[in-house]
Protein backbone atom coordinates (compact mmCIF):
# COMPACT_ATOMS: atom_id res chain seq x y z
CA UNK A 1 0.00 0.00 0.00
CA UNK A 2 1.41 3.36 -1.03
CA UNK A 3 1.06 5.82 1.83
CA UNK A 4 2.83 8.69 0.05
CA UNK A 5 0.57 11.76 -0.21
CA UNK A 6 0.07 13.56 -3.49
CA UNK A 7 3.19 15.53 -4.38
CA UNK A 8 1.72 19.03 -4.39
CA UNK A 9 3.77 22.20 -4.20
CA UNK A 10 2.26 22.89 -0.77
CA UNK A 11 3.45 19.48 0.42
CA UNK A 12 6.98 20.13 -0.79
CA UNK A 13 7.10 23.50 0.97
CA UNK A 14 5.68 22.01 4.17
CA UNK A 15 8.26 19.21 4.12
CA UNK A 16 11.25 21.47 3.46
CA UNK A 17 9.93 24.31 5.62
CA UNK A 18 11.99 27.49 5.51
CA UNK A 19 15.23 25.54 5.39
CA UNK A 20 15.73 25.73 1.63
CA UNK A 21 12.78 27.48 0.00
CA UNK A 22 10.74 30.61 0.62
CA UNK A 23 7.64 31.77 -1.22
CA UNK A 24 8.21 35.15 -2.88
CA UNK A 25 4.91 35.38 -4.76
CA UNK A 26 2.07 33.24 -6.04
CA UNK A 27 -0.53 30.74 -4.89
CA UNK A 28 1.23 27.49 -3.92
CA UNK A 29 -2.13 25.72 -3.61
CA UNK A 30 -3.04 26.36 -7.27
CA UNK A 31 -1.35 23.13 -8.41
CA UNK A 32 -2.44 19.99 -6.60
CA UNK A 33 0.02 17.60 -8.23
CA UNK A 34 3.57 18.45 -9.37
CA UNK A 35 4.63 16.90 -12.65
CA UNK A 36 8.36 16.85 -11.89
CA UNK A 37 11.50 18.91 -11.34
CA UNK A 38 13.35 20.47 -14.30
CA UNK A 39 16.64 22.37 -14.33
CA UNK A 40 16.50 25.33 -16.72
CA UNK A 41 18.96 25.14 -19.59
CA UNK A 42 19.46 28.51 -21.39
CA UNK A 43 21.15 26.77 -24.35
CA UNK A 44 18.65 24.03 -25.08
CA UNK A 45 15.06 24.40 -23.92
CA UNK A 46 14.01 21.22 -22.08
CA UNK A 47 10.68 19.49 -22.54
CA UNK A 48 8.54 20.52 -19.58
CA UNK A 49 6.07 18.09 -18.02
CA UNK A 50 2.75 19.56 -16.98
CA UNK A 51 2.95 21.40 -13.63
CA UNK A 52 6.75 21.24 -13.53
CA UNK A 53 8.82 22.98 -10.86
CA UNK A 54 11.70 24.68 -12.70
CA UNK A 55 15.07 25.40 -11.07
CA UNK A 56 16.50 28.62 -12.51
CA UNK A 57 20.17 27.86 -11.91
CA UNK A 58 22.42 30.84 -12.64
CA UNK A 59 19.62 33.18 -13.74
CA UNK A 60 20.29 36.84 -12.88
CA UNK A 61 19.24 38.96 -15.86
CA UNK A 62 15.78 40.42 -15.33
CA UNK A 63 14.77 40.37 -18.99
CA UNK A 64 15.83 36.73 -19.34
CA UNK A 65 13.89 35.73 -16.24
CA UNK A 66 10.76 37.56 -17.39
CA UNK A 67 10.97 35.82 -20.76
CA UNK A 68 11.36 32.48 -19.02
CA UNK A 69 8.34 33.21 -16.78
CA UNK A 70 6.22 33.88 -19.85
CA UNK A 71 7.38 30.62 -21.43
CA UNK A 72 6.68 28.67 -18.27
CA UNK A 73 3.22 30.21 -18.04
CA UNK A 74 2.39 29.02 -21.54
CA UNK A 75 3.63 25.52 -20.62
CA UNK A 76 1.51 25.46 -17.43
CA UNK A 77 4.46 25.12 -15.07
CA UNK A 78 3.85 25.15 -11.31
CA UNK A 79 6.65 27.50 -10.28
CA UNK A 80 10.15 28.87 -10.76
CA UNK A 81 12.93 28.74 -8.16
CA UNK A 82 15.58 31.49 -8.22
CA UNK A 83 18.52 32.19 -5.96
CA UNK A 84 17.49 34.49 -3.11
CA UNK A 85 17.10 37.40 -2.80
CA UNK A 86 14.55 37.49 -5.63
CA UNK A 87 14.02 41.02 -7.03
CA UNK A 88 10.47 42.27 -6.34
CA UNK A 89 10.35 43.65 -9.88
CA UNK A 90 9.75 40.09 -11.09
CA UNK A 91 6.44 39.76 -9.25
CA UNK A 92 4.27 41.26 -12.05
CA UNK A 93 5.75 38.87 -14.61
CA UNK A 94 5.17 35.88 -12.29
CA UNK A 95 1.63 37.08 -11.64
CA UNK A 96 0.95 37.37 -15.37
CA UNK A 97 2.34 33.87 -15.96
CA UNK A 98 0.15 32.47 -13.18
CA UNK A 99 2.87 30.53 -11.37
CA UNK A 100 4.62 30.62 -7.99
CA UNK A 101 7.95 32.38 -7.59
CA UNK A 102 10.24 30.78 -5.00
CA UNK A 103 13.63 31.71 -3.57
CA UNK A 104 16.47 29.31 -2.72
CA UNK A 105 17.95 30.43 0.59
CA UNK A 106 21.52 31.68 0.82
CA UNK A 107 24.10 29.01 1.56
CA UNK A 108 22.01 26.16 0.16
CA UNK A 109 23.22 24.48 -3.01
CA UNK A 110 21.20 23.62 -6.09
CA UNK A 111 22.46 20.04 -5.73
CA UNK A 112 20.91 19.81 -2.25
CA UNK A 113 17.61 21.19 -3.49
CA UNK A 114 17.46 18.97 -6.60
CA UNK A 115 18.30 15.81 -4.62
CA UNK A 116 15.72 16.53 -1.93
CA UNK A 117 13.00 17.43 -4.43
CA UNK A 118 13.66 14.29 -6.41
CA UNK A 119 13.51 12.22 -3.24
CA UNK A 120 10.32 13.87 -2.02
CA UNK A 121 8.58 13.59 -5.37
CA UNK A 122 9.79 10.00 -5.83
CA UNK A 123 11.09 10.68 -9.32
CA UNK A 124 13.03 7.89 -10.92
CA UNK A 125 11.22 5.17 -8.97
CA UNK A 126 9.76 3.61 -12.11
CA UNK A 127 11.58 0.41 -12.88
CA UNK A 128 13.67 0.73 -9.73
CA UNK A 129 12.64 -1.65 -7.01
CA UNK A 130 15.48 -0.67 -4.73
CA UNK A 131 15.41 1.94 -1.98
CA UNK A 132 15.96 5.64 -2.65
CA UNK A 133 19.57 6.73 -2.57
CA UNK A 134 21.30 10.05 -1.92
CA UNK A 135 24.93 10.33 -2.92
CA UNK A 136 25.14 6.58 -3.48
CA UNK A 137 23.91 5.80 0.06
CA UNK A 138 20.48 4.44 1.02
CA UNK A 139 18.32 7.44 1.87
CA UNK A 140 18.43 8.18 5.59
CA UNK A 141 20.97 5.45 6.47
CA UNK A 142 23.26 7.57 8.65
CA UNK A 143 25.12 4.52 9.99
CA UNK A 144 26.22 3.51 6.49
CA UNK A 145 27.21 7.11 5.92
CA UNK A 146 29.23 7.20 9.16
CA UNK A 147 31.11 4.07 8.12
CA UNK A 148 31.85 5.56 4.69
CA UNK A 149 33.20 8.76 6.26
CA UNK A 150 35.28 6.72 8.71
CA UNK A 151 36.82 4.87 5.78
CA UNK A 152 37.69 8.15 4.05
CA UNK A 153 39.25 9.64 7.18
CA UNK A 154 40.68 6.40 8.59
CA UNK A 155 39.18 7.33 11.97
CA UNK A 156 36.09 6.40 14.02
CA UNK A 157 33.24 8.84 13.41
CA UNK A 158 30.02 9.97 15.09
CA UNK A 159 27.18 12.00 13.57
CA UNK A 160 25.46 14.18 16.17
CA UNK A 161 22.52 16.57 16.26
CA UNK A 162 22.54 20.13 17.61
CA UNK A 163 22.09 18.85 21.16
CA UNK A 164 25.18 16.57 20.92
CA UNK A 165 22.98 13.47 20.79
CA UNK A 166 24.49 10.66 18.72
CA UNK A 167 22.42 9.92 15.62
CA UNK A 168 24.83 7.38 14.13
CA UNK A 169 28.38 6.09 14.58
CA UNK A 170 30.89 4.09 12.60
CA UNK A 171 32.81 0.99 13.49
CA UNK A 172 36.28 0.96 15.10
CA UNK A 173 35.08 2.93 18.12
CA UNK A 174 37.31 0.72 20.28
CA UNK A 175 40.27 2.61 18.78
CA UNK A 176 39.07 5.84 20.41
CA UNK A 177 39.32 6.95 24.06
CA UNK A 178 37.04 6.39 27.10
CA UNK A 179 35.03 9.54 26.34
CA UNK A 180 34.03 8.23 22.92
CA UNK A 181 33.05 4.85 24.38
CA UNK A 182 30.91 6.61 27.01
CA UNK A 183 29.35 8.74 24.26
CA UNK A 184 28.41 5.68 22.19
CA UNK A 185 26.97 3.77 25.14
CA UNK A 186 24.90 6.72 26.31
CA UNK A 187 24.09 7.94 22.76
CA UNK A 188 24.95 11.39 24.10
CA UNK A 189 28.18 13.37 24.55
CA UNK A 190 28.99 13.36 28.31
CA UNK A 191 27.65 16.54 29.88
CA UNK A 192 30.97 17.47 31.52
CA UNK A 193 32.73 17.22 28.15
CA UNK A 194 30.13 19.19 26.20
CA UNK A 195 30.10 21.87 28.90
CA UNK A 196 33.89 22.16 28.66
CA UNK A 197 33.68 22.42 24.86
CA UNK A 198 31.15 25.23 25.22
CA UNK A 199 33.32 27.06 27.77
CA UNK A 200 36.35 26.83 25.50
CA UNK A 201 34.35 28.28 22.60
CA UNK A 202 34.64 25.14 20.47
CA UNK A 203 30.93 25.01 19.60
CA UNK A 204 30.86 28.72 18.78
CA UNK A 205 33.82 28.32 16.42
CA UNK A 206 32.38 25.12 14.93
CA UNK A 207 28.94 26.55 14.20
CA UNK A 208 30.30 29.77 12.69
CA UNK A 209 32.70 28.08 10.30
CA UNK A 210 32.17 25.89 7.26
CA UNK A 211 35.61 24.33 7.71
CA UNK A 212 36.60 21.49 10.08
CA UNK A 213 37.72 22.46 13.59
CA UNK A 214 40.62 20.66 15.27
CA UNK A 215 40.11 20.09 19.02
CA UNK A 216 42.95 19.13 21.34
CA UNK A 217 42.26 16.67 24.21
CA UNK A 218 40.53 18.57 27.05
CA UNK A 219 39.92 16.05 29.87
CA UNK A 220 42.92 14.14 31.13
CA UNK A 221 42.30 10.40 31.37
CA UNK A 222 38.92 10.69 29.62
CA UNK A 223 39.69 12.42 26.31
CA UNK A 224 43.14 11.33 25.16
CA UNK A 225 42.70 11.53 21.38
CA UNK A 226 42.16 14.82 19.51
CA UNK A 227 38.94 15.42 17.60
CA UNK A 228 38.17 17.06 14.30
CA UNK A 229 34.62 18.27 13.79
CA UNK A 230 32.65 19.94 11.04
CA UNK A 231 29.18 21.49 11.14
CA UNK A 232 26.36 19.99 9.08
CA UNK A 233 24.21 22.67 7.48
CA UNK A 234 21.38 23.04 5.00
CA UNK A 235 21.53 26.61 3.83
CA UNK A 236 21.67 28.77 6.95
CA UNK A 237 20.12 26.11 9.19
CA UNK A 238 22.42 24.14 11.47
CA UNK A 239 21.42 20.47 11.56
CA UNK A 240 24.26 18.92 13.57
CA UNK A 241 27.93 17.97 13.27
CA UNK A 242 30.37 15.18 12.40
CA UNK A 243 33.11 14.26 14.88
CA UNK A 244 36.15 12.11 14.11
CA UNK A 245 38.69 10.86 16.65
CA UNK A 246 42.05 11.46 14.93
CA UNK A 247 45.69 11.14 15.98
CA UNK A 248 46.82 14.21 14.04
CA UNK A 249 45.34 17.06 11.96
CA UNK A 250 43.74 15.97 8.70
CA UNK A 251 45.52 16.32 5.40
CA UNK A 252 44.17 18.69 2.79
CA UNK A 253 42.54 15.84 0.86
CA UNK A 254 40.83 14.41 3.95
CA UNK A 255 39.72 17.88 5.04
CA UNK A 256 37.98 18.33 1.69
CA UNK A 257 36.49 14.85 1.98
CA UNK A 258 35.04 15.73 5.39
CA UNK A 259 33.52 18.96 4.04
CA UNK A 260 31.96 17.07 1.15
CA UNK A 261 30.66 14.45 3.57
CA UNK A 262 29.02 17.15 5.69
CA UNK A 263 26.97 18.29 2.69
CA UNK A 264 25.87 14.72 2.00
CA UNK A 265 24.98 14.16 5.66
CA UNK A 266 22.84 17.32 5.48
CA UNK A 267 20.86 15.81 2.61
CA UNK A 268 20.23 12.59 4.52
CA UNK A 269 19.26 14.42 7.73
CA UNK A 270 16.83 16.61 5.83
CA UNK A 271 15.39 13.56 4.08
CA UNK A 272 14.90 11.77 7.40
CA UNK A 273 13.16 14.80 8.86
CA UNK A 274 11.02 15.34 5.79
CA UNK A 275 10.11 11.66 5.62
CA UNK A 276 9.08 11.61 9.29
CA UNK A 277 7.04 14.79 8.82
CA UNK A 278 5.35 13.39 5.72
CA UNK A 279 4.45 10.14 7.48
CA UNK A 280 3.15 11.96 10.55
CA UNK A 281 1.16 14.42 8.43
CA UNK A 282 -0.25 11.64 6.28
CA UNK A 283 -1.51 9.70 9.30
CA UNK A 284 -2.98 12.92 10.67
CA UNK A 285 -4.74 13.53 7.34
CA UNK A 286 -6.10 9.99 7.17
CA UNK A 287 -7.25 9.96 10.78
CA UNK A 288 -8.75 13.44 10.45
CA UNK A 289 -10.66 12.36 7.35
CA UNK A 290 -11.89 9.23 9.11
CA UNK A 291 -13.23 10.96 12.24
CA UNK A 292 -14.97 13.64 10.15
CA UNK A 293 -17.18 10.86 8.84
CA UNK A 294 -17.47 12.33 5.34
CA UNK A 295 -17.26 10.78 1.90
CA UNK A 296 -13.59 9.83 2.26
CA UNK A 297 -13.91 8.31 5.74
CA UNK A 298 -14.31 4.78 4.44
CA UNK A 299 -11.18 4.91 2.30
CA UNK A 300 -9.20 6.57 5.10
CA UNK A 301 -10.19 3.85 7.56
CA UNK A 302 -9.25 1.22 5.02
CA UNK A 303 -5.78 2.75 4.60
CA UNK A 304 -5.41 2.84 8.38
CA UNK A 305 -6.36 -0.84 8.55
CA UNK A 306 -9.48 -0.19 10.66
CA UNK A 307 -12.29 -0.78 8.16
CA UNK A 308 -15.20 -3.08 9.02
CA UNK A 309 -14.63 -3.08 12.77
CA UNK A 310 -16.07 -1.07 15.67
CA UNK A 311 -13.80 1.63 17.11
CA UNK A 312 -13.78 4.16 19.93
CA UNK A 313 -12.26 7.63 19.50
CA UNK A 314 -9.91 8.95 22.18
CA UNK A 315 -9.10 12.67 22.40
CA UNK A 316 -6.08 13.70 24.51
CA UNK A 317 -4.85 17.22 25.32
CA UNK A 318 -2.33 18.85 27.63
CA UNK A 319 -3.98 21.11 30.19
CA UNK A 320 -2.38 24.54 30.23
CA UNK A 321 -3.09 26.58 33.38
CA UNK A 322 -5.32 29.55 32.64
CA UNK A 323 -6.01 28.49 29.04
CA UNK A 324 -9.48 28.66 27.50
CA UNK A 325 -10.43 25.01 26.80
CA UNK A 326 -12.31 26.08 23.67
CA UNK A 327 -9.32 27.71 21.99
CA UNK A 328 -6.19 26.13 20.44
CA UNK A 329 -3.19 27.19 22.52
CA UNK A 330 0.41 26.21 22.90
CA UNK A 331 2.75 28.25 20.77
CA UNK A 332 5.33 27.88 23.53
CA UNK A 333 8.08 25.52 22.38
CA UNK A 334 8.05 23.55 25.65
CA UNK A 335 4.30 22.95 25.38
CA UNK A 336 4.55 21.92 21.74
CA UNK A 337 7.39 19.51 22.55
CA UNK A 338 5.48 18.00 25.49
CA UNK A 339 2.38 17.64 23.36
CA UNK A 340 4.32 15.77 20.65
CA UNK A 341 6.08 13.61 23.25
CA UNK A 342 2.77 12.56 24.79
CA UNK A 343 1.29 11.94 21.35
CA UNK A 344 4.16 9.62 20.47
CA UNK A 345 3.81 7.92 23.86
CA UNK A 346 0.09 7.33 23.34
CA UNK A 347 0.79 5.91 19.88
CA UNK A 348 3.26 3.43 21.36
CA UNK A 349 0.90 2.53 24.20
CA UNK A 350 -2.04 1.92 21.88
CA UNK A 351 0.06 -0.12 19.46
CA UNK A 352 0.92 -2.45 22.34
CA UNK A 353 -2.79 -2.81 23.15
CA UNK A 354 -3.85 -3.45 19.56
CA UNK A 355 -1.59 -3.50 16.48
CA UNK A 356 -4.13 -1.61 14.36
CA UNK A 357 -4.68 1.35 16.68
CA UNK A 358 -4.14 4.67 14.89
CA UNK A 359 -2.96 7.89 16.53
CA UNK A 360 -2.28 11.40 15.21
CA UNK A 361 -1.79 14.90 16.60
CA UNK A 362 -4.32 17.27 14.99
CA UNK A 363 -4.03 20.86 16.16
CA UNK A 364 -3.49 20.69 19.91
CA UNK A 365 -5.42 17.41 20.37
CA UNK A 366 -4.12 13.87 19.89
CA UNK A 367 -6.78 11.56 18.53
CA UNK A 368 -6.61 7.79 18.77
CA UNK A 369 -8.78 5.07 17.24
CA UNK A 370 -9.08 1.99 19.42
CA UNK A 371 -10.75 -1.12 17.91
CA UNK A 372 -13.26 -2.17 20.60
CA UNK A 373 -17.02 -2.56 21.04
CA UNK A 374 -17.09 -1.19 24.61
CA UNK A 375 -16.09 2.27 25.76
CA UNK A 376 -15.20 0.81 29.18
CA UNK A 377 -12.25 -0.91 27.53
CA UNK A 378 -11.11 2.38 26.02
CA UNK A 379 -11.43 4.09 29.42
CA UNK A 380 -9.25 1.42 30.96
CA UNK A 381 -6.61 1.80 28.22
CA UNK A 382 -6.59 5.60 28.57
CA UNK A 383 -6.39 5.45 32.36
CA UNK A 384 -3.51 3.00 32.22
CA UNK A 385 -1.60 5.33 29.87
CA UNK A 386 -2.06 8.40 32.08
CA UNK A 387 -1.05 6.39 35.14
CA UNK A 388 2.16 5.48 33.36
CA UNK A 389 3.07 9.02 32.29
CA UNK A 390 2.20 10.49 35.71
CA UNK A 391 0.60 13.75 36.79
CA UNK A 392 3.48 15.99 35.70
CA UNK A 393 2.39 15.90 32.07
CA UNK A 394 -1.01 17.41 32.87
CA UNK A 395 -2.78 15.36 30.18
CA UNK A 396 -6.47 14.48 30.08
CA UNK A 397 -8.37 12.13 27.74
CA UNK A 398 -11.96 12.22 26.56
CA UNK A 399 -13.45 8.90 25.45
CA UNK A 400 -16.05 8.77 22.68
CA UNK A 401 -18.95 6.39 22.27
CA UNK A 402 -18.39 3.14 20.33
CA UNK A 403 -18.82 3.52 16.57
CA UNK A 404 -20.09 0.40 14.87
CA UNK A 405 -19.36 1.70 11.38
CA UNK A 406 -18.00 4.69 9.46
CA UNK A 407 -21.17 6.72 9.93
CA UNK A 408 -20.78 6.61 13.71
CA UNK A 409 -17.16 7.84 13.76
CA UNK A 410 -18.07 11.52 13.61
CA UNK A 411 -20.43 11.09 16.58
CA UNK A 412 -17.73 9.25 18.52
CA UNK A 413 -15.26 12.07 17.82
CA UNK A 414 -17.82 14.70 18.86
CA UNK A 415 -18.56 12.98 22.16
CA UNK A 416 -14.83 12.57 22.85
CA UNK A 417 -14.25 16.28 22.13
CA UNK A 418 -17.10 17.34 24.43
CA UNK A 419 -15.81 15.17 27.26
CA UNK A 420 -12.28 16.45 26.69
CA UNK A 421 -13.39 20.07 26.90
CA UNK A 422 -14.99 19.45 30.29
CA UNK A 423 -11.79 17.82 31.55
CA UNK A 424 -9.67 20.72 30.28
CA UNK A 425 -11.94 23.20 32.03
CA UNK A 426 -11.92 21.23 35.29
CA UNK A 427 -9.92 21.97 38.41
CA UNK A 428 -6.67 20.31 39.43
CA UNK A 429 -7.29 16.99 41.11
CA UNK A 430 -10.39 16.21 39.05
CA UNK A 431 -10.83 13.18 36.78
CA UNK A 432 -8.28 12.74 34.01
CA UNK A 433 -10.33 10.35 31.85
CA UNK A 434 -14.06 10.66 31.17
CA UNK A 435 -16.80 9.63 28.77
CA UNK A 436 -19.46 12.10 27.73
CA UNK A 437 -21.99 10.16 29.80
CA UNK A 438 -19.86 10.91 32.88
CA UNK A 439 -19.76 14.68 32.28
CA UNK A 440 -22.83 15.36 30.14
CA UNK A 441 -24.28 18.09 32.38
CA UNK A 442 -20.94 19.92 32.59
CA UNK A 443 -20.65 19.73 28.80
CA UNK A 444 -24.11 21.27 28.40
CA UNK A 445 -23.18 24.12 30.75
CA UNK A 446 -20.04 24.88 28.73
CA UNK A 447 -22.05 24.89 25.51
CA UNK A 448 -24.64 27.20 27.08
CA UNK A 449 -21.80 29.57 27.99
CA UNK A 450 -20.69 29.52 24.34
CA UNK A 451 -24.20 30.40 23.22
CA UNK A 452 -24.48 33.20 25.80
CA UNK A 453 -21.09 34.60 24.83
CA UNK A 454 -21.95 34.51 21.13
CA UNK A 455 -25.18 36.41 21.75
CA UNK A 456 -23.56 38.84 24.17
CA UNK A 457 -26.14 38.20 26.91
CA UNK A 458 -25.64 39.84 30.31
CA UNK A 459 -27.12 39.01 33.74
CA UNK A 460 -30.70 40.15 34.20
CA UNK A 461 -33.35 40.37 36.91
CA UNK A 462 -32.31 39.79 40.55
CA UNK A 463 -28.80 38.60 39.63
CA UNK A 464 -28.09 41.81 37.68
CA UNK A 465 -29.21 43.87 40.72
CA UNK A 466 -26.90 41.89 43.02
CA UNK A 467 -23.87 42.35 40.73
CA UNK A 468 -24.54 46.08 40.48
CA UNK A 469 -24.99 46.41 44.27
CA UNK A 470 -21.73 44.52 44.98
CA UNK A 471 -19.82 46.70 42.55
CA UNK A 472 -21.22 49.94 43.95
CA UNK A 473 -20.97 49.14 47.67
CA UNK A 474 -18.05 46.70 47.70
CA UNK A 475 -20.17 43.96 49.29
CA UNK A 476 -20.22 40.19 48.78
CA UNK A 477 -23.82 39.32 48.08
CA UNK A 478 -23.16 37.36 44.86
CA UNK A 479 -20.53 35.06 46.46
CA UNK A 480 -22.91 34.54 49.36
CA UNK A 481 -25.74 33.47 47.05
CA UNK A 482 -23.43 31.22 45.06
CA UNK A 483 -22.15 29.48 48.21
CA UNK A 484 -25.70 29.00 49.54
CA UNK A 485 -26.90 27.48 46.27
CA UNK A 486 -23.82 25.26 45.92
CA UNK A 487 -24.38 23.87 49.43
CA UNK A 488 -28.13 23.18 48.98
CA UNK A 489 -29.13 25.84 51.52
CA UNK A 490 -26.85 24.50 54.28
CA UNK A 491 -25.93 27.76 56.03
CA UNK A 492 -23.17 26.22 58.16
CA UNK A 493 -21.35 24.67 55.17
CA UNK A 494 -21.91 27.73 52.98
CA UNK A 495 -20.58 30.09 55.67
CA UNK A 496 -17.47 27.93 56.01
CA UNK A 497 -16.97 28.05 52.24
CA UNK A 498 -16.78 31.88 52.24
CA UNK A 499 -14.98 32.06 55.63
CA UNK A 500 -17.61 34.03 57.60
CA UNK A 501 -19.61 33.37 60.77
CA UNK A 502 -22.99 31.65 60.18
CA UNK A 503 -24.84 34.65 61.69
CA UNK A 504 -23.02 37.01 59.29
CA UNK A 505 -23.92 34.67 56.45
CA UNK A 506 -27.61 34.66 57.46
CA UNK A 507 -27.62 38.47 57.53
CA UNK A 508 -26.09 38.61 54.02
CA UNK A 509 -28.65 36.09 52.81
CA UNK A 510 -31.55 38.23 54.04
CA UNK A 511 -29.91 41.32 52.61
CA UNK A 512 -29.43 39.83 49.10
CA UNK A 513 -33.06 38.71 49.08
CA UNK A 514 -34.10 42.29 49.81
CA UNK A 515 -31.70 43.96 47.35
CA UNK A 516 -32.35 41.58 44.47
CA UNK A 517 -36.02 40.96 45.14
CA UNK A 518 -35.22 37.24 45.12
CA UNK A 519 -37.58 34.71 46.69
CA UNK A 520 -35.23 32.00 47.97
CA UNK A 521 -38.19 29.73 48.82
CA UNK A 522 -39.22 29.55 45.15
CA UNK A 523 -37.53 26.59 43.38
CA UNK A 524 -37.90 28.25 39.97
CA UNK A 525 -36.20 31.40 41.24
CA UNK A 526 -33.39 29.36 42.76
CA UNK A 527 -32.87 27.45 39.50
CA UNK A 528 -32.85 30.67 37.44
CA UNK A 529 -30.31 32.22 39.83
CA UNK A 530 -28.06 29.16 39.75
CA UNK A 531 -28.20 28.97 35.94
CA UNK A 532 -27.31 32.65 35.52
CA UNK A 533 -24.44 32.40 37.98
CA UNK A 534 -23.00 29.44 36.09
CA UNK A 535 -23.66 30.57 32.53
CA UNK A 536 -24.33 34.30 32.20
CA UNK A 537 -22.30 35.63 35.11
CA UNK A 538 -19.91 38.43 33.95
CA UNK A 539 -17.03 36.95 35.94
CA UNK A 540 -17.25 33.92 33.65
C-alpha positions, 0 to 999 in steps of 0.5 A: 500500500502506497502511503505517500501523499500527493506531491503538491507544491504545498506538500513540498514546501511544508516538508522542506519548511523554511530551510531551503525554500521561501515563497516570494509570490504566487498561490502554492495551492493552485497546483495539486500535483507536481509533474516533476523537477526540471533544471532550466537550460538557457542553451537548449530548452528542455521538454517541460512536463505539466505542472513542472517545478523549474530550477533557474540555476544561474539566472540573474538577468531580469529580462531573461527571467521575465521571458522564461516566466512567460514561457513557463506560463504558456507551458503550465508550469507550477513555479520557478525557483531562483537564488534568493534574494529574488528582485520584487520587480519580477512579481508582475511577470510571475503574476501574469504567468500564473505561477509561484515564484520561490527563492532558494535560501543563501548558503544552500546548493542547487544540488541539495535542493534537486536531490531533496526534491527528487527524493520527495517527489519519488522521481526515478522510482519507475523500474527501480525496485530498490530503496531511494539513494542520496549520494550513493547511500540508502536514503536516511541510512546515517550509519552507512554514511558514518562508516563511509566517512570513517573509511575516508578519514581512517578514523572512528566517526560519530554524527550528532545533532545540535544537542550533541545526541548521537544519531549514528556512529561508525565501526572501530570505536574501540580505537578511540578513548574512554570519552568516545566509548561513554558517548556511544553507550549513552548515545549522548556526549557526556555533559561534563565534556560538552560543557567544557567544549562550550566554555572553551568556545569550540561550539561557537567556532564550529557553528560559525565556520564551514571548515573542520575544527581541530580540538585538542584533548581537554579532559585528562584520562577521559579524552586522550585523542584529539577530535576534528569536527565539522558542522552539518548545514542546509543553507543557513540552518544548522542540523548537527555535526560530524566528529572524528577521533584522529591522531593528528590534523587531517591532510588537505585531501581528507579535510575536503572529503570531510567537508563534502561528507558534511553536505551529504549528511545534510541531505540525509538528515533533511530527508529523514526529517522530511520523511518523518514529517510526511508520514506523521502528516499523512496519518494525521490527514487519514485519521482526520478524514476518518473521524470527520465521517465524510465521503472519504472516511471509508477509504481513510479507515481502510488505509489505516487498517481499521475498516469493518470493525467497531472503534472508539475515538480517544481525544487527549490534550495537555492542560495549560493553566489559565487556558481557555479550553475552547481555543487552540493554545500552545505556541510555547516551544516547551508545550509543543514539545510536550504535546508531541512527546505525549502523542508519540507515547500514546501511539506506542501505548495503543500499538501495544494494546492493539496493532491496528490502533491509529494515533495522530496529533491534529491541532493541539489534540491527539486523537486515537482510534481503538478497535473495541465494542465497549467504551469501558475498555477504552477508558481502561486503556486511557487510564492506564496510559495516564497512570504510566506518564504520571501527573506531571504531564497534565494530560487528560483524555476524553473517550467517545462512544463506540462507533459500529461503522464509518457513519458513527465515527463523527459522533464518537469524535464529537462525544470525545471532544465534548468530554475532553473540553470538560476535563480541560476546564476542570480543576486540578485533582479532578478526573483525568479520563471521562466519557461524555456520559460521565460529564454530560451536564458539565458539557451542556453548561459549557455549551450554554456559555458559548451560546451566551457569549456569542449572543452577548447576553448579560445578567438580568433580573435579581442577579443583575441587581446583586452584581450592580450592588456589589460593585457599587458598595463593595459587598459580597452578596453574589458570592454569598448566594453562590455558596448558599446554592452550591451547598443546597441551603446548608448555612453552616457549610456555605458560611465555612466556604466563604470564611464568615460566621454563620450569623453574618452569612444569614444576615447577608442572605436576608440582605441579598433577598431584599436587594435583588427581590429574590424569593429563595423559597421559590424553586424556579427562582433558585434554579434561574439564579443558579443557571445565571451564575454558572452561565451568564455571570460576567465573571465567567 
